[in-house]
Amino acid sequence: MTVQTIPARVLVVDDDAMSRELLCVLLEAEGYAAEPADSGEAALALLTQDQPAPELVLADVQMPGTTGAELAGKLRRACGRQTLLLAMSGSQPAEESISRFDGFLLKPFKMEEIAAALSARSRPEAAAKGPARRERWAVVRGPAGAALPTEKLVTIDAPVSDPASNSGMDSQVASSEPVAGAPVLNETIYRQLAGSVPAQQLQEMYLLCVNDARARIATMRRLADAHDGAKFMREAHALKGGCGMLGATELHGMAALLEKDGLKAAAPGGQEVNFLDELAAACDRLERMLGSRV
């Protein structure tokens, strides 16, 4: 008799369409049943339907509307204790905004970290601790997805240590700062994706990333003309997250700089080249590199 394994259900909550679609593709390539929601409200509407709660909810904590600790509380009431709630973001959020989640993933993260978090959750010793001692998956990552030796489990009622003060990090710092001379593409991430995603689908994912980047550059030009720094930085933040997951290292680093410095980095001045033009040129370089691999 053949026993059919039911794939673990994962609800992906992210207001950015590109990041949401990319995460669902990556999760499904690893055997999960992924379902998207474009907001906290949409996620809660799905969870009220008459079906079992998902094993995992991945929720971005920098979305409009219900987000952060408030969203975590509503998700917990809708899902119950059996669901693992992981917050995610392309930047380190304030501790209070993620305090009611079971853990936090800093984009870009790997699918192995999802598996590890679910595995840790299901261990008998973790379950024995009960709700008051839920385990928390604290993941610290470096630029463009470089793993740092600080991944660990801590209990939710213990303070999360400052990543920058972790003794195992040596001189590395967990941040999204661009790296000087960063390659166009992280070959390690590309090979990992190529090993789990069909070639045609992989090309489509990167094309989606490039097209999304170009659309955001056009939007950021308009926002720069309107001097709307807040929305400008939000566009850069969204661009950074998707590029990081695909290992588009150069785009990821440049988007991180735009998010950090906002309109200052985008404004032309003296003999400086407009940074948005440089970002567009990075899209061209990535597209040419990918085209040579078809």
MOBELZI-V953036 format. One record per pair of residues at least 12 apart in sequence whose C-alpha atoms are under 10 Angstrom apart, sorted by the first residue. I is the first residue (numbers start at 1). J is the second residue. D is the distance in Angstrom with one decimal. If there is no record, write none. Layout:
BEGIN
I:J:D
I:J:D
END
This chain:
BEGIN
6:31:9.6
6:32:9.0
6:33:8.9
7:28:9.4
7:30:9.8
7:31:6.3
7:32:5.2
7:33:5.8
7:34:9.4
7:55:9.7
8:31:7.9
8:32:5.2
8:33:6.0
8:34:8.4
8:54:7.3
8:55:6.0
8:56:7.9
8:118:9.5
9:27:9.7
9:28:9.8
9:31:9.6
9:32:6.1
9:33:4.7
9:34:5.9
9:35:7.6
9:52:9.3
9:53:8.2
9:54:4.8
9:55:5.5
9:56:6.6
9:57:8.6
9:83:9.9
10:24:8.6
10:27:8.1
10:28:9.4
10:32:6.8
10:33:6.1
10:34:4.8
10:35:6.3
10:36:8.6
10:53:9.4
10:54:5.7
10:55:6.2
10:56:4.8
10:57:5.7
10:58:7.2
10:83:9.6
10:84:9.5
10:114:10.0
11:24:8.8
11:33:8.5
11:34:5.9
11:35:4.9
11:36:5.9
11:37:7.2
11:43:7.6
11:46:9.2
11:47:9.3
11:53:9.4
11:54:6.6
11:55:8.4
11:56:6.4
11:57:4.7
11:58:6.1
11:59:8.1
11:85:9.7
12:24:7.1
12:27:9.6
12:34:6.9
12:35:6.0
12:36:4.8
12:37:6.0
12:38:8.3
12:39:9.5
12:43:8.3
12:56:8.6
12:57:6.1
12:58:4.9
12:59:6.2
12:60:8.4
12:86:10.0
13:35:8.7
13:36:6.1
13:37:4.8
13:38:5.8
13:39:6.0
13:40:6.6
13:41:9.6
13:42:8.4
13:43:6.5
13:44:9.9
13:57:7.4
13:58:6.0
13:59:4.6
13:60:6.1
13:61:9.1
13:63:9.3
13:87:9.4
13:88:9.5
14:36:7.8
14:37:6.5
14:38:5.2
14:39:6.1
14:40:8.1
14:43:9.5
14:58:8.3
14:59:6.3
14:60:5.3
14:61:8.4
14:62:8.6
14:63:7.2
14:64:10.0
14:88:9.2
14:89:9.5
15:36:9.7
15:37:7.7
15:38:4.5
15:39:5.5
15:40:8.6
15:59:9.5
15:60:7.8
15:61:9.8
15:62:8.7
15:63:6.1
15:64:7.8
15:238:9.3
16:37:10.0
16:38:7.2
16:39:9.2
16:60:9.3
16:63:8.5
16:235:9.6
16:238:6.7
16:239:9.1
16:241:9.4
16:242:8.9
17:36:9.3
17:37:9.5
17:38:7.3
17:212:9.3
17:238:9.5
17:242:9.7
18:205:9.1
18:208:7.3
18:209:7.1
18:211:9.8
18:212:7.0
18:213:9.7
18:238:8.7
18:239:8.8
18:241:9.4
18:242:6.7
18:243:9.7
19:60:10.0
19:209:8.9
19:212:9.9
19:238:7.8
19:239:8.6
19:240:9.8
19:241:7.0
19:242:5.1
19:243:8.8
19:244:10.0
19:245:8.4
19:246:10.0
20:35:9.4
20:36:6.6
20:37:8.0
20:38:7.7
20:60:9.6
20:242:8.8
21:34:9.7
21:35:9.5
21:36:7.6
21:37:10.0
21:205:8.9
21:208:9.6
21:242:9.7
22:205:6.9
22:206:9.5
22:208:8.9
22:209:8.9
22:242:7.5
22:245:8.2
22:246:8.6
23:35:9.8
23:36:9.0
23:58:9.6
23:111:9.2
23:242:8.9
23:245:8.3
24:36:7.0
25:197:8.4
25:201:8.9
25:202:9.5
25:205:8.6
26:110:9.3
26:111:7.4
26:193:8.2
26:196:8.3
26:197:7.7
26:202:9.9
26:205:9.8
26:245:9.5
26:246:9.9
27:110:10.0
27:111:7.0
27:114:8.9
28:196:9.8
28:197:9.4
29:111:9.6
29:193:9.1
29:195:9.8
29:196:6.0
29:197:6.1
29:198:8.9
30:111:7.5
30:112:9.2
30:115:9.3
30:196:7.2
30:197:8.9
32:115:9.9
33:54:9.3
34:54:9.4
34:56:9.6
34:57:9.8
35:54:9.5
35:57:9.6
36:58:9.7
37:59:9.2
38:59:9.9
38:60:9.9
38:63:9.2
39:59:8.8
39:60:8.9
39:63:7.2
39:64:7.7
39:65:7.6
39:66:7.8
39:67:8.6
39:71:10.0
40:59:7.9
40:60:8.9
40:61:9.4
40:63:8.2
40:64:8.7
40:65:7.2
40:66:5.7
40:67:6.5
40:68:9.6
40:70:9.8
40:71:6.5
40:72:9.3
40:74:9.0
40:75:8.5
41:65:7.8
41:66:6.8
41:67:9.2
41:71:8.7
41:74:9.6
41:75:9.9
43:57:9.1
43:59:9.1
43:71:9.7
43:75:8.2
43:78:9.8
44:71:9.0
44:74:7.5
44:75:6.7
44:77:9.8
44:78:7.1
44:79:9.2
45:78:9.5
46:78:9.7
47:75:8.2
47:77:10.0
47:78:6.2
47:79:7.0
48:78:6.8
48:79:8.8
52:79:8.6
53:78:8.1
53:79:5.4
53:80:7.8
53:81:9.9
53:82:8.1
53:83:6.9
54:79:7.5
54:80:9.9
54:82:8.6
54:83:6.2
54:84:8.4
54:85:9.8
55:79:9.0
55:82:7.0
55:83:4.8
55:84:6.1
55:85:8.7
55:118:8.1
56:79:9.5
56:82:8.9
56:83:5.4
56:84:4.7
56:85:6.0
56:86:7.5
56:114:9.0
56:117:9.6
56:118:7.8
57:72:9.8
57:75:8.4
57:76:9.9
57:79:9.1
57:83:7.2
57:84:6.3
57:85:5.0
57:86:6.2
57:87:8.2
57:101:9.9
58:84:8.6
58:85:6.4
58:86:5.1
58:87:5.9
58:88:6.7
58:101:9.9
58:103:9.9
58:104:9.2
58:105:8.9
58:114:9.5
59:71:8.7
59:72:8.6
59:75:9.7
59:85:7.7
59:86:6.4
59:87:4.9
59:88:5.9
59:89:8.4
59:101:9.4
59:104:9.4
59:105:9.7
60:86:8.7
60:87:5.8
60:88:4.7
60:89:5.5
60:90:8.8
60:104:9.6
60:105:9.4
60:106:10.0
60:107:9.8
61:86:9.7
61:87:6.2
61:88:6.2
61:89:6.1
61:90:9.5
61:91:9.7
61:92:9.9
61:93:7.7
61:94:9.9
61:97:7.5
61:98:7.6
61:104:9.6
62:87:9.7
62:88:8.6
62:89:6.7
62:90:8.8
62:91:9.0
62:93:8.2
62:97:9.5
62:234:9.1
62:237:9.4
62:238:9.6
63:89:9.6
63:234:9.7
67:87:9.9
67:97:8.1
67:98:9.5
68:87:8.2
68:93:9.1
68:94:9.3
68:95:9.7
68:96:8.0
68:97:4.5
68:98:5.9
68:99:8.5
68:100:8.3
68:101:8.6
69:87:9.7
69:95:9.6
69:96:6.9
69:97:4.9
69:98:5.8
69:99:6.5
69:100:5.6
69:101:7.4
70:97:8.2
70:98:9.4
70:100:8.4
71:87:10.0
71:97:9.3
71:98:9.6
71:100:8.9
71:101:9.2
72:85:7.4
72:86:9.0
72:87:8.4
72:97:8.9
72:98:7.8
72:99:8.6
72:100:5.8
72:101:5.8
72:102:9.1
73:100:6.7
73:101:8.3
75:101:9.4
76:100:8.9
76:101:8.7
81:130:9.2
81:131:7.1
81:134:9.4
82:121:9.3
82:122:9.6
82:127:9.7
82:131:9.6
83:102:9.5
83:118:9.6
83:121:9.4
84:101:8.3
84:102:6.4
84:103:8.5
84:117:8.4
84:118:7.4
84:121:7.5
84:122:9.9
84:134:9.6
84:135:9.7
84:136:9.5
85:100:8.7
85:101:5.4
85:102:5.3
85:103:6.9
85:104:8.8
85:136:9.5
85:137:10.0
86:98:8.7
86:100:9.6
86:101:5.8
86:102:5.7
86:103:4.9
86:104:5.4
86:105:6.9
86:114:9.2
86:117:9.0
86:136:8.8
86:137:8.1
86:138:9.7
87:99:9.5
87:100:9.3
87:101:6.3
87:102:7.9
87:103:6.2
87:104:4.6
87:105:6.2
87:106:8.6
88:101:9.9
88:103:8.6
88:104:5.5
88:105:4.7
88:106:5.7
88:107:6.7
88:108:9.3
88:109:9.2
89:104:8.1
89:105:6.8
89:106:5.4
89:107:5.6
89:108:8.5
89:109:9.9
89:237:9.1
89:238:9.3
89:241:7.6
90:105:8.7
90:106:5.7
90:107:4.6
90:108:6.9
90:109:9.6
90:175:9.6
90:176:8.0
90:237:6.8
90:238:7.7
90:239:9.4
90:240:6.9
90:241:5.1
90:242:8.8
90:244:8.6
90:245:9.8
90:256:9.1
91:105:9.7
91:106:6.6
91:107:7.4
91:108:9.8
91:175:7.9
91:176:7.3
91:237:8.0
91:240:9.4
91:241:8.7
91:256:9.2
91:259:9.7
92:104:9.1
92:105:9.2
92:106:6.9
92:107:9.3
92:140:9.5
92:174:9.3
92:175:8.2
92:176:9.3
93:106:9.3
95:159:9.8
95:160:8.7
99:136:9.9
99:156:8.1
99:157:9.5
99:159:9.9
99:160:9.8
100:156:8.6
101:134:9.7
101:136:8.0
101:137:9.7
101:156:8.8
102:117:9.6
102:121:9.6
102:134:6.9
102:135:6.5
102:136:4.8
102:137:6.8
102:138:9.0
102:154:10.0
102:155:9.0
102:156:7.0
103:117:8.7
103:134:9.6
103:135:7.9
103:136:4.6
103:137:4.5
103:138:5.7
103:139:8.1
103:153:9.1
103:154:9.2
103:155:9.7
103:156:8.3
104:136:7.9
104:137:6.5
104:138:5.8
104:139:6.5
104:140:8.9
105:137:8.0
105:138:7.1
105:139:5.5
105:140:7.5
105:141:8.6
106:138:9.1
106:139:6.7
106:140:6.5
106:141:6.5
106:142:9.0
106:145:9.0
106:174:9.5
106:175:9.4
106:176:9.7
106:241:9.2
107:139:9.7
107:140:9.4
107:141:7.9
107:142:9.5
107:143:9.6
107:144:8.5
107:145:7.4
107:176:9.2
107:240:8.7
107:241:5.9
107:242:8.4
107:243:9.7
107:244:6.9
107:245:6.9
108:141:7.7
108:142:8.8
108:143:8.6
108:144:6.6
108:145:5.1
108:146:8.8
108:147:9.9
108:176:9.5
108:240:8.9
108:241:6.4
108:242:7.8
108:243:8.3
108:244:5.0
108:245:4.7
108:246:8.2
108:247:8.3
108:252:9.7
109:139:8.4
109:140:9.0
109:141:7.4
109:142:9.8
109:144:9.1
109:145:6.1
109:146:9.0
109:147:8.7
109:241:9.7
109:244:8.3
109:245:6.6
109:246:9.9
110:141:9.9
110:145:7.8
110:146:9.9
110:147:9.3
110:189:9.0
110:192:9.6
110:245:7.8
113:137:8.9
113:138:10.0
113:139:8.0
113:151:9.2
114:137:9.5
116:137:8.7
117:135:9.2
117:136:8.4
117:137:6.1
117:138:9.2
117:139:9.7
117:152:9.9
117:153:8.7
118:137:9.4
120:135:8.0
120:136:9.2
120:137:8.4
120:153:8.3
121:134:8.4
121:135:7.0
121:136:8.8
121:137:9.1
126:155:9.5
129:155:9.5
131:156:9.6
132:155:9.3
132:156:8.1
132:157:7.8
133:154:9.6
133:155:6.0
133:156:6.2
133:157:6.7
133:158:9.2
134:154:9.0
134:155:6.1
134:156:5.7
134:157:8.1
135:153:6.6
135:154:6.0
135:155:4.6
135:156:5.7
135:157:8.9
135:158:9.7
136:152:8.7
136:153:5.7
136:154:5.4
136:155:5.5
136:156:5.5
136:157:9.1
136:158:9.4
136:160:9.2
137:151:7.9
137:152:6.6
137:153:5.1
137:154:6.8
137:155:8.6
137:156:9.1
138:150:8.3
138:151:6.2
138:152:5.9
138:153:6.1
138:154:7.1
138:155:9.7
138:160:7.8
138:161:9.4
138:163:9.6
139:151:4.9
139:152:6.9
139:153:8.6
139:163:9.4
140:152:8.9
140:162:10.0
140:163:6.9
140:164:9.7
140:169:10.0
140:173:9.5
140:174:6.4
140:175:9.0
141:163:9.4
141:172:10.0
141:173:8.8
141:174:5.6
141:175:7.5
141:176:8.9
142:172:7.8
142:173:6.8
142:174:4.5
142:175:5.6
142:176:6.8
142:177:8.8
143:172:9.8
143:173:8.8
143:174:7.1
143:175:6.0
143:176:5.0
143:177:6.4
143:178:7.0
143:179:7.5
143:244:8.4
143:249:8.3
143:252:8.6
143:253:7.7
143:256:9.6
144:175:9.2
144:176:7.2
144:177:9.0
144:178:8.4
144:179:9.0
144:182:9.5
144:185:9.7
144:186:7.9
144:189:9.4
144:240:9.2
144:241:9.3
144:243:8.3
144:244:5.2
144:245:7.8
144:246:8.9
144:247:6.3
144:248:7.7
144:249:5.6
144:250:8.8
144:251:9.6
144:252:6.6
144:253:7.4
145:174:10.0
145:176:9.1
145:186:9.0
145:189:8.3
145:244:6.5
145:245:7.4
145:246:9.3
145:247:7.3
145:249:8.8
145:252:10.0
146:174:9.2
146:186:9.6
146:188:9.8
146:189:9.5
146:247:9.8
147:174:9.3
148:163:9.9
148:168:8.5
148:169:6.7
148:170:9.7
148:172:7.7
148:173:8.6
148:174:7.6
149:166:9.2
149:167:9.6
149:168:6.1
149:169:6.2
149:170:9.3
149:172:9.6
150:163:7.6
150:164:10.0
150:166:7.2
150:167:8.8
150:168:6.4
150:169:6.8
150:174:9.6
151:163:9.9
163:175:9.6
175:256:9.4
176:240:8.7
176:241:9.8
176:244:9.4
176:252:8.2
176:253:7.0
176:254:9.8
176:255:9.3
176:256:6.0
176:257:8.4
176:259:9.8
176:260:9.4
177:252:9.0
177:253:6.2
177:254:8.5
177:255:9.3
177:256:6.0
177:257:6.7
177:259:9.9
177:260:8.6
178:249:8.4
178:250:7.7
178:251:9.0
178:252:7.3
178:253:3.7
178:254:6.2
178:255:8.3
178:256:6.4
178:257:6.5
178:258:10.0
179:249:8.7
179:250:8.2
179:252:9.7
179:253:6.5
179:254:9.0
180:250:9.2
180:253:8.8
181:250:8.3
181:253:10.0
182:248:9.7
182:249:6.4
182:250:5.5
182:251:9.2
182:252:9.5
182:253:7.7
182:254:9.6
183:247:9.7
183:248:8.3
183:249:6.1
183:250:5.9
183:251:9.5
183:253:9.9
183:286:9.8
184:247:8.6
184:248:6.1
184:249:5.6
184:250:4.8
184:251:7.4
184:252:9.4
184:253:10.0
184:282:7.5
184:283:9.1
184:285:7.1
184:286:6.0
184:287:9.8
184:289:8.2
185:243:9.7
185:244:9.9
185:246:8.5
185:247:5.8
185:248:4.8
185:249:5.3
185:250:6.9
185:251:8.9
185:252:9.8
185:285:9.6
185:286:7.2
185:289:8.4
185:290:9.2
186:244:9.3
186:246:8.2
186:247:4.8
186:248:6.4
186:249:5.9
186:250:8.9
187:247:7.6
187:248:9.4
187:249:9.6
188:247:8.2
189:244:9.6
189:245:8.3
189:246:6.9
189:247:5.5
189:248:9.0
189:249:9.9
190:202:9.1
190:245:10.0
190:246:7.1
190:247:6.6
190:248:8.9
193:245:10.0
193:246:8.1
193:247:9.5
199:293:9.8
199:294:8.3
200:294:8.6
202:246:9.6
203:287:10.0
203:290:7.5
203:291:8.8
203:293:9.1
203:294:7.8
205:246:8.3
206:242:9.9
206:243:8.9
206:246:7.3
206:247:9.7
206:248:8.7
206:286:8.8
206:287:8.2
206:290:7.9
207:283:10.0
207:286:9.5
207:287:7.5
207:290:8.7
207:291:9.8
208:242:9.8
209:239:8.5
209:242:6.9
209:243:6.7
209:245:10.0
209:246:8.2
209:248:8.7
209:251:9.9
209:283:9.1
209:286:9.9
209:287:9.8
210:239:9.9
210:242:10.0
210:243:8.7
210:248:9.4
210:251:9.3
210:280:9.4
210:282:9.4
210:283:5.9
210:284:8.3
210:286:7.7
210:287:7.0
211:283:8.5
211:287:9.7
212:238:9.9
212:239:7.8
212:242:9.1
212:243:9.7
212:283:9.9
213:235:9.5
213:236:9.2
213:238:9.4
213:239:6.3
213:240:9.3
213:242:9.1
213:243:8.5
213:251:8.4
213:255:9.5
213:279:8.5
213:280:8.0
213:282:9.8
213:283:7.2
214:239:9.8
214:276:9.9
214:279:8.6
214:280:6.6
214:281:9.9
214:283:7.3
214:284:9.6
216:232:9.3
216:235:6.4
216:236:7.8
216:238:8.9
216:239:7.4
217:232:9.6
217:235:8.5
217:236:8.7
217:239:9.3
217:276:6.5
217:277:8.6
217:279:7.6
217:280:7.1
218:276:8.8
218:280:9.4
219:231:9.5
219:232:8.1
219:235:8.0
220:232:5.5
220:233:8.6
220:234:9.6
220:235:7.0
220:236:8.1
220:258:10.0
220:263:9.2
220:266:8.8
220:276:8.1
221:263:9.8
221:266:8.5
221:267:9.7
221:276:7.5
221:277:9.8
223:235:9.5
223:263:9.0
224:262:9.1
224:263:6.3
224:264:9.6
224:266:7.5
224:267:7.8
224:276:10.0
225:263:9.6
225:267:9.5
227:263:7.5
228:262:9.5
228:263:8.3
229:259:9.6
229:261:9.6
229:262:6.1
229:263:6.0
229:264:9.2
230:259:9.4
230:262:8.0
230:263:9.2
231:262:9.5
232:258:8.4
232:259:7.8
232:262:6.7
232:263:7.3
232:266:9.6
233:255:9.0
233:256:9.3
233:257:9.7
233:258:6.7
233:259:4.6
233:260:7.5
233:261:8.2
233:262:5.5
233:263:8.0
234:258:9.6
234:259:7.1
234:262:9.3
235:255:8.8
235:258:9.2
235:259:8.0
236:252:9.3
236:254:8.8
236:255:5.2
236:256:6.9
236:257:8.5
236:258:5.9
236:259:5.1
236:260:8.9
236:262:8.3
237:252:9.4
237:255:6.9
237:256:6.9
237:257:9.6
237:258:8.2
237:259:5.7
237:260:8.9
238:255:8.6
238:256:9.7
238:259:9.2
239:251:8.2
239:252:7.3
239:254:9.6
239:255:6.3
239:256:8.6
239:258:9.9
239:259:9.4
240:252:4.7
240:253:7.4
240:254:8.0
240:255:5.1
240:256:5.9
240:257:9.4
240:258:9.3
240:259:8.3
241:255:8.9
241:256:9.0
243:255:8.7
244:256:9.9
248:282:9.5
248:283:9.4
248:286:7.6
249:282:10.0
249:286:9.6
250:279:8.8
250:282:6.9
250:283:9.0
250:285:9.5
250:286:8.6
251:278:9.7
251:279:6.8
251:280:9.1
251:281:9.7
251:282:6.3
251:283:7.2
251:285:9.9
251:286:8.6
252:279:9.9
253:279:10.0
254:275:8.5
254:276:9.2
254:278:8.7
254:279:6.8
254:282:8.9
255:275:10.0
255:276:9.6
255:279:8.0
257:275:9.8
258:275:8.4
258:276:8.9
258:279:9.8
263:275:9.7
266:278:9.6
266:279:9.8
END
